[in-house]
Amino acid sequence: MIEVFKKALAGLSPSQQAIVTLRDVEGLGSNEVCKVLEISESNMRVLLHRARSKIRSALERYFAGE
């Protein structure tokens, strides 16, 4: 499962990779991520949602045996 996650993360855009890494792996808060990446909170939310959706799809396929 970890390899599927890593592969899905690697398939994201650089900005999506950075946001997922900072928020979900390193545990930074939204405000901190926005400051580090110099983006608005709304942009961060959109990028994070799209990135998580792609990773979730990859993990769902893995657990479904595809």
Secondary structure per residue as TSV (DSSP state, phi and psi in degrees):
chain	resnum	aa	ss	phi	psi
A	1	M	-	360.0	-38.6
A	2	I	H	-62.2	-39.1
A	3	E	H	-65.4	-38.1
A	4	V	H	-63.0	-43.7
A	5	F	H	-60.8	-47.6
A	6	K	H	-61.4	-41.8
A	7	K	H	-65.9	-41.5
A	8	A	H	-65.0	-41.0
A	9	L	H	-62.9	-41.7
A	10	A	H	-65.7	-25.0
A	11	G	T	-82.7	-4.2
A	12	L	S	-82.5	163.6
A	13	S	-	-65.7	158.3
A	14	P	H	-56.3	-39.1
A	15	S	H	-68.7	-38.5
A	16	Q	H	-67.3	-40.3
A	17	Q	H	-59.3	-45.0
A	18	A	H	-63.0	-43.9
A	19	I	H	-66.0	-46.1
A	20	V	H	-62.4	-42.2
A	21	T	I	-62.7	-47.4
A	22	L	I	-67.9	-43.6
A	23	R	I	-79.2	-53.1
A	24	D	I	-93.2	-26.5
A	25	V	I	-94.6	-49.4
A	26	E	S	-89.6	-16.2
A	27	G	-	80.2	21.4
A	28	L	-	-71.1	153.2
A	29	G	-	-79.5	167.5
A	30	S	H	-58.2	-46.0
A	31	N	H	-61.7	-40.3
A	32	E	H	-64.9	-42.8
A	33	V	H	-62.1	-44.1
A	34	C	H	-61.1	-41.1
A	35	K	H	-66.9	-45.2
A	36	V	H	-62.2	-44.3
A	37	L	H	-91.7	-5.2
A	38	E	T	54.6	53.3
A	39	I	-	-131.0	163.5
A	40	S	-	-76.2	160.7
A	41	E	H	-65.3	-37.8
A	42	S	H	-66.2	-39.2
A	43	N	H	-64.7	-41.3
A	44	M	H	-61.4	-43.3
A	45	R	H	-62.2	-42.2
A	46	V	H	-64.4	-48.2
A	47	L	H	-62.9	-41.0
A	48	L	H	-66.4	-43.1
A	49	H	H	-60.7	-46.9
A	50	R	H	-63.9	-41.6
A	51	A	H	-65.2	-46.4
A	52	R	H	-63.0	-36.5
A	53	S	H	-62.6	-42.3
A	54	K	H	-66.1	-42.6
A	55	I	H	-66.5	-42.6
A	56	R	H	-59.3	-42.2
A	57	S	H	-61.8	-43.1
A	58	A	H	-62.9	-42.1
A	59	L	H	-70.0	-36.8
A	60	E	H	-62.4	-41.7
A	61	R	H	-62.8	-40.8
A	62	Y	H	-61.2	-48.3
A	63	F	H	-71.3	-22.5
A	64	A	T	-81.8	-5.5
A	65	G	T	85.1	17.6
A	66	E	-	-84.1	360.0
